[in-house]
Amino acid sequence: MKTLAAYRTLCRPPISLFAACSALTGYLLTLDRDLWTILLLTAGVFLLASGASALNQYQERDIDALMERTRHRPLPSGTIEPGKALTVVFVIIVCGALLLGRIALVVATFGAFAVLWYNGLYTPLKRTTAFAAVPGALVGALPPVMGWLAGGGTLTDPRIFALAMLFFLWQIPHFWLLLLRNAAQYEKAGLPTLTSLIPPKQLSKITLLWIMAAAVASLAMPLFGIIRSIYAFAPLFIMAVWVSGSGYGIIMPNTANAALLPAFRRVNIFILLFMLLAMLDSFLVRG
């Protein structure tokens, strides 16, 4: 059981499930409603995200060993041997790519590109620049595109561009709120951090602007036909106001540090609620 729990930690299922849900959100925007495609898409994206997460921990096992929040992970703690972790990575990624290939080659290609971008560019870039989160945020925008393509959508459609942009905008404060909360640990591990270039108070204000940008982007979804049911407009507005207002605590002198973790959770809850709302809307309007 301990070994099973270690492999579960290595693959981080909650993050992988989140990626699968975002892919499903993109798929349900199309007119396609094929159960087999839904199963292949969610399972394929889940496996690819799990493999990429495990590979990321393999790549950063030396850094993880230096930080309190990560030193108990399976690789730095010695619970799983690096060679075994790589074997798991290979099997999971190949299985995920094969499942997506059953849908369409273009979907599998985008999946492979997401893994290459995350593990081949973003992960090593974190060691060299404090701005790695900006190109890294593209990874969060790719699963909805994969879902859209799985349903027969085209890349020239402005709807998928708008949806991908929302996920991109959300990913930046997701990264930076973690950074603000754990800056000292990142610096101890030798990673370049934005807090060493920009005063934390200023970075908190910039992060709040990104949160508000994501909120505004969500309100633009009805303009692109992504949210169409009149019953979804009010919840969408409430969600946008809620996530914007909840972020103000990070810029208040008396609550800044204590507000970082709640803000991080609320930003993630916001995008999760948006996905659920978009999925529900797709059934209410498109059937």
Secondary structure as GFF3:
##gff-version 3
##sequence-region A 1 287
A	DSSP	alpha_helix	2	11	.	.	.	ID=ss1
A	DSSP	alpha_helix	13	28	.	.	.	ID=ss2
A	DSSP	alpha_helix	35	59	.	.	.	ID=ss3
A	DSSP	alpha_helix	61	64	.	.	.	ID=ss4
A	DSSP	alpha_helix	74	77	.	.	.	ID=ss5
A	DSSP	alpha_helix	82	103	.	.	.	ID=ss6
A	DSSP	alpha_helix	105	115	.	.	.	ID=ss7
A	DSSP	pi_helix	116	122	.	.	.	ID=ss8
A	DSSP	alpha_helix	123	125	.	.	.	ID=ss9
A	DSSP	alpha_helix	133	136	.	.	.	ID=ss10
A	DSSP	alpha_helix	138	150	.	.	.	ID=ss11
A	DSSP	alpha_helix	158	188	.	.	.	ID=ss12
A	DSSP	three_ten_helix	194	196	.	.	.	ID=ss13
A	DSSP	alpha_helix	200	219	.	.	.	ID=ss14
A	DSSP	three_ten_helix	221	224	.	.	.	ID=ss15
A	DSSP	alpha_helix	230	246	.	.	.	ID=ss16
A	DSSP	three_ten_helix	247	251	.	.	.	ID=ss17
A	DSSP	alpha_helix	256	286	.	.	.	ID=ss18
###
